[in-house]
């Protein structure tokens, strides 16, 4: 391992080398400052615009939508309930999307003409339909035909839409495994299914985890679109509160902050997974 030579001042004294930890701290500090400045600028612009309109701020009314204390004791507020429903809907949709994405990826990699054609047709069809239009198709067209309600229409729509993205993650991860692994599995008499199960998929997980965990964040943000068909999730709850109180600025700022906190927590988890399962290069 080579050691970097120290740099010298004009008088010949060596300058201390910057350590990787110091560089990491500097980058984190810069990111925090930049992020705070951006958020602060957005809040300031919104506040200035509201003041110019003569808006009457009512932030004191917001906490009751997170929790309240009544004669029956502690009660969760509407925003808290909406957040739980958003996370539940996103979790179910993501689990289904993973299953569908794996099936589509395996069909495309099967080498069979019919299976490949079906998977490519599915990918191209879903990929070229906007998410909002796809949601309307599931709710207004497929829902009455197959008898599922708006909640399951939302879950199935999100699952199908994200399964296209996840199938590409699976395909890229499987293709990243060295061809020698296939040859080794074949040489010991494994079938194609056994090779996938015991050799290829376990090794491809390290390649797939970082983009897959990022897809979780994408799913949570995409779930807000189901509010257009009045599914009781976080964004829908926000719209209902605004219709009752006319607190547009306070409610949308609060909803945005809740989404931001959730996605930041997930992003931290993504960063941990990327470092924990990083592929050596």
Secondary structure as GFF3:
##gff-version 3
##sequence-region A 1 281
A	DSSP	alpha_helix	20	52	.	.	.	ID=ss1
A	DSSP	three_ten_helix	59	61	.	.	.	ID=ss2
A	DSSP	three_ten_helix	63	65	.	.	.	ID=ss3
A	DSSP	beta_strand	67	70	.	.	.	ID=ss4
A	DSSP	beta_strand	73	76	.	.	.	ID=ss5
A	DSSP	alpha_helix	78	109	.	.	.	ID=ss6
A	DSSP	alpha_helix	113	127	.	.	.	ID=ss7
A	DSSP	alpha_helix	131	136	.	.	.	ID=ss8
A	DSSP	pi_helix	137	142	.	.	.	ID=ss9
A	DSSP	alpha_helix	143	146	.	.	.	ID=ss10
A	DSSP	alpha_helix	150	176	.	.	.	ID=ss11
A	DSSP	alpha_helix	179	187	.	.	.	ID=ss12
A	DSSP	alpha_helix	192	195	.	.	.	ID=ss13
A	DSSP	pi_helix	196	200	.	.	.	ID=ss14
A	DSSP	alpha_helix	201	222	.	.	.	ID=ss15
A	DSSP	three_ten_helix	223	229	.	.	.	ID=ss16
A	DSSP	alpha_helix	234	245	.	.	.	ID=ss17
A	DSSP	alpha_helix	248	276	.	.	.	ID=ss18
###
